[in-house]
Amino acid sequence: MPTAEVDTSPLSAAILHTGKALFVPKIDINKDGHMDFLRIYNQDDLDNLPGGVWGIREPTYHWQDAVRMNAMDAESPPLDLIFVPGVVFDSSLSRLGYGKGYYDRFITAYTTAAAARGHPRPLLVALALRQQIIPPDQIPMAEHDWKIDIIVSPDEVITNDSTALLV
């Protein structure tokens, strides 16, 4: 979102600079609650993303007269991690999103497809402002909600026992 979230632009640029594959979200306004992750090919591509839903810059489905690679495509490289946004996070790694369920639905669909291809589930990482982190067990979680693996804030890194070894 344009306000009240960590700016991921420098991270996106660094990912491209290292030669890794970068996929960013694209809300499909023709399909209720559907979000794709589409590949960004270079810094110029990233710099020229048009504004999309809620004023967030998003890729188009085509780039240079070709269909953009979708993270769900069989030939797509696996996602290692997904930066998951939220309104608030609690220190038990629960997340309150914006209420549309885009990320929970995408993560469910992606992890199912990745498992079928023999790929591990991507790490779910939240970049949070200190004001976005509240005490544990404050956010109600439904069965379809995904917990975050790691929350990174200016003051701390919060993990569970299994992801603590990765940090």
Number of C-alpha atoms within 10 A of each C-alpha: 15 10 6 12 15 14 13 11 11 8 10 18 15 14 15 16 12 8 10 11 19 20 19 19 19 20 19 14 11 7 8 10 14 16 18 19 22 24 21 23 17 16 14 9 13 20 12 11 14 12 12 15 12 9 10 15 19 20 24 14 15 11 14 7 6 8 11 17 20 20 23 19 11 12 9 13 16 19 20 12 12 18 17 19 20 20 17 21 29 20 20 20 22 24 26 20 17 13 9 11 15 17 24 16 16 18 18 15 12 20 17 15 17 20 11 10 11 10 15 14 19 17 17 18 20 24 21 25 18 14 11 17 20 15 11 12 13 15 17 9 13 7 5 10 18 19 17 23 21 22 26 16 17 9 9 10 15 21 20 14 9 8 12 12 8 9 8
